[in-house]
Amino acid sequence: MNETLTKTAIKIKQAEYSNIGEVDFDNLQFGKHFGDHMFEMEFRNGEWGEPVIKPFGKIEITPALNVMHYGQAVFEGMKAFYVDENTVNIFRPDVHFERFNNSARRMCIPESDYETFISALEELIRLDKKWIPKKPGTAMYIRPVIFASDDYLAARVSDIYSYYIITSPVGAYYAEGFNPVSLTTPNGYVRAVKGGTGEAKTAGNYAASFLPAKKAQQAGYTQVLWLDAIENKYIEEVGTMNIHFLIGDTLITPKLTGSVLPGVTRRSVTALAAEWGYNVEERKISIDEVFEASSNGTLKEVFGSGTAAVISPVGTIEHDGNTIHIGNGKIGDFAQKLFDEITGIQYGKIEDRHNWVHSVEV
Ligand SMILES: Cc1ncc(COP(=O)(O)O)c(C=O)c1O
């Protein structure tokens, strides 16, 4: 934390109009509707200014906006869960915030303070309480973002930044049961390399992954399984998920080598597996090792972890023309147990032994 931090109380301007009546809460699409309020704060003259919560709406920009040319932007993605009439749980906001500032440092974006962040989340949840969906599996997605907002056309660090937090009600990811995903390794493309920006949650990482992801989808796969950029051999992660392999009784999770996004769900998965007595290894794991484990019958489960789906079973992996099938198109027992435990904690149904949940009284 540095001198750029602000500890000013948040000024609130209540929305006079709500379009909540136009939203079909039984058929929510991810990221399509937004809560009535948004948080806004600007960095200028070397410091963060006054934090404000105001009606969600358009912002005025010019085509010279720095971020649109040079991509200096960081964001986060987390969720809040309806527990009862008086309580909403935010899942691990402290760890998301830590990653937000880590990403900011990598992108030369000024850090911000946790106090403002958590007060903004609490206020947004209270103000937009009626936007938090109540059905099982649904949640309020929370998207903090900071981007360079100087107007100039030169490739240099911006002097001005805009910080927003917006919210979006999201439906149950698995409305009709689990759908195992199919993955393919990318032919000739890489997502990130150590020393680059892969471990930061920054806009360009996603833009760069769209073409290989599109090609994978055209070939009939759900997502790309990224391999390391140097040897093209070690497994890194999936589009918006980390990945885990249950081989024998060992949970193997690709190590954070500098090019993998350190997922909050990944961290929760490995902590629970260790508590439950599994051998937990965070290490390099090659695609050949996974294919070998499949052929000798020790590959029990493969699943992704991430805020959106929590746990996403992997049904097939294609690499160099060969395909392995895992778990007969069903979610494995271990992945199911992790899903039940994490979602149980999120919705306040299972005791929060790790202090992962930040409860907000609404
Ligand atoms: C590239 C990438 N990897 C992994 C993850 C999973 O991270 P988390 O569990 O924090 O959502 C995400 C989603 O945020 C992601 O975008």
Ligand as a Chemical Component Dictionary entry (heavy atoms), coordinates in Angstrom:
data_LIG
# 
_chem_comp.id                   LIG 
_chem_comp.type                 NON-POLYMER 
_chem_comp.pdbx_formal_charge   0 
_chem_comp.three_letter_code    LIG 
# 
loop_
_chem_comp_atom.comp_id 
_chem_comp_atom.atom_id 
_chem_comp_atom.alt_atom_id 
_chem_comp_atom.type_symbol 
_chem_comp_atom.charge 
_chem_comp_atom.model_Cartn_x 
_chem_comp_atom.model_Cartn_y 
_chem_comp_atom.model_Cartn_z 
_chem_comp_atom.pdbx_ordinal 
LIG C1 C1 C 0 -7.619  -16.955 -16.781 1  
LIG C2 C2 C 0 -8.342  -17.396 -15.551 2  
LIG N1 N1 N 0 -7.873  -18.438 -14.840 3  
LIG C3 C3 C 0 -8.466  -18.863 -13.710 4  
LIG C4 C4 C 0 -9.614  -18.238 -13.222 5  
LIG C5 C5 C 0 -10.243 -18.704 -11.947 6  
LIG O1 O1 O 0 -10.016 -17.767 -10.929 7  
LIG P1 P1 P 0 -11.064 -17.558 -9.723  8  
LIG O2 O2 O 0 -11.182 -18.867 -9.045  9  
LIG O3 O3 O 0 -10.402 -16.535 -8.864  10 
LIG O4 O4 O 0 -12.318 -17.095 -10.330 11 
LIG C6 C6 C 0 -10.150 -17.154 -13.939 12 
LIG C7 C7 C 0 -11.368 -16.465 -13.465 13 
LIG O5 O5 O 0 -11.263 -15.467 -12.820 14 
LIG C8 C8 C 0 -9.500  -16.707 -15.105 15 
LIG O6 O6 O 0 -9.980  -15.665 -15.808 16 
# 
loop_
_chem_comp_bond.comp_id 
_chem_comp_bond.atom_id_1 
_chem_comp_bond.atom_id_2 
_chem_comp_bond.value_order 
_chem_comp_bond.pdbx_ordinal 
LIG C1 C2 SING 1  
LIG C2 N1 SING 2  
LIG C2 C8 DOUB 3  
LIG N1 C3 DOUB 4  
LIG C3 C4 SING 5  
LIG C4 C5 SING 6  
LIG C4 C6 DOUB 7  
LIG C5 O1 SING 8  
LIG O1 P1 SING 9  
LIG P1 O2 DOUB 10 
LIG P1 O3 SING 11 
LIG P1 O4 SING 12 
LIG C6 C7 SING 13 
LIG C6 C8 SING 14 
LIG C7 O5 DOUB 15 
LIG C8 O6 SING 16 
# 
